[in-house]
């Protein structure tokens, strides 16, 4: 299960990177490079709102999946075996038989 969550987190990270790069903050970014083609393809004038919502949504889903991934994490068996409590170094009291 942890592998599926990890793969989804990686894919959403790529999508988040796309949303961040396409946004047009203060007159720059990749969306300015394409000119008006982006607004014609999207079909809306306020594509920045869609990109901002996509950024926040993908970021929230990644954060939630990271928290869920912790619930499914298990300690490897090799580490469990080495974490056994060490035996006491003090010798046990030997009882002497009563005469």
Protein Blocks (a to p, Z undefined) as FASTA:
>chain_A
ZZmmmmmmmmmmmmmmmmmmmpcgehiajklmnommlmmmnopaklmlmmmmmmmmmmmm
mmmmmmmmmmmpccdfklmmmmpccddfbdcddddddZZ
